[in-house]
Amino acid sequence: MIPNSIIASGVVIVILGLIFHLQGQSVVGPESSFMYSNPDWITYGIQIIIVGLVIIAFGIIIRVLRRINS
């Protein structure tokens, strides 16, 4: 149960990072947003995506190790 929660959290973080990245590139979001067309948020979005992917990998590793030990 816990690995699934970790993986789901990672997926949500990846999605948020993607949204932030796209807002920084002026693809999505309202033009009045402080993130819109802001190059900093392009970088922040990529960093957030990487963190989300690491969390997903951690959840998968826990799931695999639990199956091996069962």
DSSP file (Angstrom, degrees, kcal/mol; ACC not computed):
  #  RESIDUE AA STRUCTURE BP1 BP2  ACC     N-H-->O    O-->H-N    N-H-->O    O-->H-N    TCO  KAPPA ALPHA  PHI   PSI    X-CA   Y-CA   Z-CA
    1    1 A M     >        0   0    0      0, 0.0     4,-1.6     0, 0.0     5,-0.1   0.000 360.0 360.0 360.0 -44.6    0.0    0.0    0.0
    2    2 A I  H  >  +     0   0    0      1,-0.2     4,-2.3     2,-0.2     5,-0.2   0.907 360.0  54.6 -64.5 -42.8    2.7    2.5    0.9
    3    3 A P  H  > S+     0   0    0      0, 0.0     4,-2.7     0, 0.0    -1,-0.2   0.892 106.5  53.2 -59.1 -35.4    4.7    2.1   -2.4
    4    4 A N  H  > S+     0   0    0      1,-0.2     4,-2.6     2,-0.2    -2,-0.2   0.897 108.8  49.1 -65.2 -38.2    1.6    2.9   -4.3
    5    5 A S  H  X S+     0   0    0     -4,-1.6     4,-2.3     2,-0.2    -1,-0.2   0.894 111.5  49.2 -66.3 -39.4    1.1    6.1   -2.3
    6    6 A I  H  X S+     0   0    0     -4,-2.3     4,-2.2     2,-0.2    -2,-0.2   0.926 112.8  47.1 -65.3 -44.1    4.8    7.0   -2.9
    7    7 A I  H  X S+     0   0    0     -4,-2.7     4,-2.2     1,-0.2    -2,-0.2   0.917 111.9  50.4 -64.1 -43.1    4.4    6.4   -6.6
    8    8 A A  H  X S+     0   0    0     -4,-2.6     4,-2.2     1,-0.2    -1,-0.2   0.895 109.5  51.1 -62.9 -39.8    1.2    8.3   -6.8
    9    9 A S  H  X S+     0   0    0     -4,-2.3     4,-2.3     1,-0.2    -1,-0.2   0.910 109.5  51.1 -62.5 -41.9    2.8   11.3   -5.0
   10   10 A G  H  X S+     0   0    0     -4,-2.2     4,-2.3     2,-0.2    -2,-0.2   0.886 108.3  51.5 -62.3 -39.5    5.7   11.2   -7.5
   11   11 A V  H  X S+     0   0    0     -4,-2.2     4,-2.4     2,-0.2    -1,-0.2   0.921 109.6  49.6 -64.4 -43.6    3.3   11.2  -10.4
   12   12 A V  H  X S+     0   0    0     -4,-2.2     4,-2.5     1,-0.2    -2,-0.2   0.911 111.2  49.6 -61.3 -42.1    1.5   14.3   -9.0
   13   13 A I  H  X S+     0   0    0     -4,-2.3     4,-2.5     2,-0.2    -1,-0.2   0.893 109.9  50.7 -65.0 -39.9    4.8   16.0   -8.5
   14   14 A V  H  X S+     0   0    0     -4,-2.3     4,-2.3     2,-0.2    -2,-0.2   0.922 110.6  49.5 -62.5 -43.7    5.8   15.2  -12.1
   15   15 A I  H  X S+     0   0    0     -4,-2.4     4,-2.3     2,-0.2    -2,-0.2   0.921 111.7  48.1 -62.8 -44.2    2.5   16.6  -13.4
   16   16 A L  H  X S+     0   0    0     -4,-2.5     4,-2.6     1,-0.2    -1,-0.2   0.913 110.9  51.4 -63.0 -41.6    2.9   19.8  -11.4
   17   17 A G  H  X S+     0   0    0     -4,-2.5     4,-2.5     1,-0.2    -1,-0.2   0.886 109.2  50.9 -61.0 -38.9    6.5   20.2  -12.6
   18   18 A L  H  X S+     0   0    0     -4,-2.3     4,-2.6     2,-0.2    -1,-0.2   0.914 110.3  48.9 -65.1 -42.9    5.3   19.8  -16.2
   19   19 A I  H  X S+     0   0    0     -4,-2.3     4,-2.3     2,-0.2    -2,-0.2   0.930 112.4  48.0 -62.4 -44.8    2.7   22.5  -15.7
   20   20 A F  H  X S+     0   0    0     -4,-2.6     4,-2.2     1,-0.2    -2,-0.2   0.914 111.8  50.6 -62.1 -42.2    5.2   24.9  -14.2
   21   21 A H  H  X S+     0   0    0     -4,-2.5     4,-1.2     1,-0.2    -2,-0.2   0.924 111.7  47.0 -60.7 -45.5    7.6   24.2  -17.0
   22   22 A L  H  <>S+     0   0    0     -4,-2.6     5,-2.9     1,-0.2     6,-0.6   0.847 109.6  53.7 -69.2 -33.3    5.0   24.9  -19.6
   23   23 A Q  H ><5S+     0   0    0     -4,-2.3    14,-2.1     1,-0.2     3,-1.6   0.911 106.1  53.3 -65.5 -40.3    3.9   28.1  -17.9
   24   24 A G  H 3<5S+     0   0    0     -4,-2.2    18,-0.2     1,-0.3    -1,-0.2   0.810 108.9  49.8 -62.3 -28.8    7.5   29.3  -18.0
   25   25 A Q  T 3<5S-     0   0    0     -4,-1.2    -1,-0.3    -5,-0.2    -2,-0.2   0.370 116.7-115.1 -90.3   4.6    7.5   28.7  -21.7
   26   26 A S  T < 5S+     0   0    0     -3,-1.6    -3,-0.2     9,-0.2    -2,-0.1   0.799  83.7 118.1  67.3  31.6    4.2   30.6  -22.2
   27   27 A V  S   <S+     0   0    0     -5,-2.9     2,-0.3     1,-0.2    -4,-0.2   0.856  75.1  14.6 -94.6 -42.3    2.3   27.5  -23.3
   28   28 A V  S    S+     0   0    0     -6,-0.6    -1,-0.2    -9,-0.2    -2,-0.2  -0.872  93.1  49.4-129.4 162.6   -0.3   27.2  -20.6
   29   29 A G  S    S-     0   0    0     -2,-0.3     2,-0.1    -3,-0.1   -10,-0.0  -0.041  86.2 -54.1  99.0 161.9   -1.8   29.4  -17.9
   30   30 A P    >   -     0   0    0      0, 0.0     3,-1.7     0, 0.0     6,-0.3  -0.462  42.4-127.8 -73.3 146.1   -3.1   32.9  -17.6
   31   31 A E  T 3  S+     0   0    0      1,-0.3    -3,-0.0    -2,-0.1     5,-0.0   0.688 107.5  65.7 -66.4 -17.0   -0.9   35.7  -18.8
   32   32 A S  T 3  S+     0   0    0      3,-0.0    -1,-0.3     2,-0.0     2,-0.1   0.560  78.3 109.3 -81.8  -7.4   -1.4   37.4  -15.5
   33   33 A S  S X  S-     0   0    0     -3,-1.7     3,-0.6     1,-0.1     0, 0.0  -0.418  72.7-134.3 -70.7 142.2    0.5   34.6  -13.7
   34   34 A F  T 3  S+     0   0    0      1,-0.2    -1,-0.1    -2,-0.1    -3,-0.0   0.693 107.6  54.6 -68.2 -17.2    4.0   35.4  -12.3
   35   35 A M  T >  S+     0   0    0      5,-0.1     3,-1.5     2,-0.1    -1,-0.2   0.707  81.7 109.4 -86.0 -21.3    5.2   32.1  -13.8
   36   36 A Y  T <  S-     0   0    0     -3,-0.6   -12,-0.2     1,-0.3   -13,-0.1  -0.357  96.5  -6.6 -64.7 126.7    4.0   32.9  -17.3
   37   37 A S  T 3  S+     0   0    0    -14,-2.1    -1,-0.3     1,-0.2   -13,-0.2   0.845  96.9 138.7  57.6  38.7    6.8   33.5  -19.7
   38   38 A N    X>  -     0   0    0     -3,-1.5     3,-1.2   -15,-0.2     4,-0.7  -0.949  46.2-154.5-115.5 112.0    9.4   33.4  -16.9
   39   39 A P  H 3> S+     0   0    0      0, 0.0     4,-1.4     0, 0.0     3,-0.5   0.770  91.8  65.4 -59.2 -26.9   12.6   31.5  -17.8
   40   40 A D  H 3> S+     0   0    0      1,-0.2     4,-2.6     2,-0.2     5,-0.2   0.903  98.5  53.2 -60.7 -39.3   13.2   30.7  -14.1
   41   41 A W  H <> S+     0   0    0     -3,-1.2     4,-2.1     1,-0.2   -17,-0.3   0.711  99.3  62.1 -74.3 -18.5   10.1   28.6  -14.0
   42   42 A I  H  X S+     0   0    0     -4,-0.7     4,-1.6    -3,-0.5    -1,-0.2   0.941 111.1  39.7 -64.2 -47.0   11.3   26.6  -17.0
   43   43 A T  H  X S+     0   0    0     -4,-1.4     4,-2.4     2,-0.2    -2,-0.2   0.915 114.9  51.8 -68.1 -44.6   14.2   25.5  -14.9
   44   44 A Y  H  X S+     0   0    0     -4,-2.6     4,-2.6     1,-0.2     5,-0.2   0.908 108.0  53.3 -59.7 -41.2   12.2   25.0  -11.8
   45   45 A G  H  X S+     0   0    0     -4,-2.1     4,-2.4     1,-0.2    -1,-0.2   0.910 108.8  48.3 -60.9 -43.1    9.7   22.9  -13.6
   46   46 A I  H  X S+     0   0    0     -4,-1.6     4,-2.2     2,-0.2    -1,-0.2   0.912 111.9  49.9 -63.4 -42.3   12.5   20.6  -14.9
   47   47 A Q  H  X S+     0   0    0     -4,-2.4     4,-2.1     1,-0.2    -2,-0.2   0.901 110.9  49.2 -63.6 -40.3   13.9   20.3  -11.4
   48   48 A I  H  X S+     0   0    0     -4,-2.6     4,-2.4     2,-0.2    -2,-0.2   0.897 109.2  52.6 -65.9 -40.1   10.5   19.4  -10.0
   49   49 A I  H  X S+     0   0    0     -4,-2.4     4,-2.4     2,-0.2    -2,-0.2   0.921 108.6  50.6 -60.1 -44.2   10.0   16.8  -12.7
   50   50 A I  H  X S+     0   0    0     -4,-2.2     4,-2.2     2,-0.2    -2,-0.2   0.913 109.5  50.2 -62.2 -43.0   13.3   15.2  -11.8
   51   51 A V  H  X S+     0   0    0     -4,-2.1     4,-2.2     1,-0.2    -1,-0.2   0.920 110.3  50.7 -61.1 -42.9   12.4   15.1   -8.1
   52   52 A G  H  X S+     0   0    0     -4,-2.4     4,-2.3     1,-0.2    -2,-0.2   0.896 109.3  50.4 -61.0 -40.9    9.1   13.5   -9.0
   53   53 A L  H  X S+     0   0    0     -4,-2.4     4,-2.5     2,-0.2    -1,-0.2   0.875 108.8  51.9 -66.0 -37.4   10.8   10.8  -11.1
   54   54 A V  H  X S+     0   0    0     -4,-2.2     4,-2.3     2,-0.2    -1,-0.2   0.912 109.9  49.5 -64.1 -41.9   13.2   10.1   -8.2
   55   55 A I  H  X S+     0   0    0     -4,-2.2     4,-2.2     2,-0.2    -2,-0.2   0.906 110.5  50.0 -64.1 -41.7   10.2    9.6   -5.9
   56   56 A I  H  X S+     0   0    0     -4,-2.3     4,-2.3     2,-0.2    -2,-0.2   0.929 110.8  49.5 -61.1 -45.4    8.6    7.3   -8.4
   57   57 A A  H  X S+     0   0    0     -4,-2.5     4,-2.5     1,-0.2    -2,-0.2   0.899 109.1  52.6 -61.3 -40.6   11.8    5.3   -8.7
   58   58 A F  H  X S+     0   0    0     -4,-2.3     4,-2.3     1,-0.2    -1,-0.2   0.916 109.6  49.0 -60.8 -44.2   12.0    5.0   -4.9
   59   59 A G  H  X S+     0   0    0     -4,-2.2     4,-2.1     1,-0.2    -2,-0.2   0.888 111.3  49.3 -62.9 -39.7    8.4    3.7   -4.7
   60   60 A I  H  X S+     0   0    0     -4,-2.3     4,-2.6     2,-0.2    -2,-0.2   0.904 109.7  51.6 -66.8 -41.4    9.1    1.1   -7.4
   61   61 A I  H  X S+     0   0    0     -4,-2.5     4,-2.7     1,-0.2     5,-0.2   0.922 110.1  49.0 -61.6 -44.1   12.3    0.0   -5.7
   62   62 A I  H  X S+     0   0    0     -4,-2.3     4,-2.2     1,-0.2    -1,-0.2   0.919 111.1  50.5 -61.2 -42.3   10.3   -0.5   -2.4
   63   63 A R  H  X S+     0   0    0     -4,-2.1     4,-1.8     2,-0.2    -2,-0.2   0.921 112.3  46.4 -61.3 -44.9    7.6   -2.4   -4.3
   64   64 A V  H  X S+     0   0    0     -4,-2.6     4,-2.2     1,-0.2    -2,-0.2   0.918 111.7  50.7 -64.8 -44.0   10.2   -4.7   -5.9
   65   65 A L  H  X S+     0   0    0     -4,-2.7     4,-2.1     1,-0.2    -1,-0.2   0.873 109.0  51.8 -64.5 -36.2   12.1   -5.3   -2.6
   66   66 A R  H  X S+     0   0    0     -4,-2.2     4,-0.8    -5,-0.2    -1,-0.2   0.885 109.9  49.2 -66.1 -37.7    8.8   -6.2   -0.8
   67   67 A R  H  < S+     0   0    0     -4,-1.8     3,-0.3     2,-0.2    -2,-0.2   0.884 111.1  49.8 -68.6 -37.5    8.0   -8.7   -3.5
   68   68 A I  H  < S+     0   0    0     -4,-2.2    -2,-0.2     1,-0.2    -1,-0.2   0.910 113.0  46.3 -66.4 -41.3   11.4  -10.3   -3.3
   69   69 A N  H  <        0   0    0     -4,-2.1    -1,-0.2     1,-0.2    -2,-0.2   0.586 360.0 360.0 -79.0  -9.9   11.2  -10.6    0.5
   70   70 A S     <        0   0    0     -4,-0.8    -1,-0.2    -3,-0.3    -2,-0.1   0.483 360.0 360.0 -82.0 360.0    7.7  -12.0    0.5
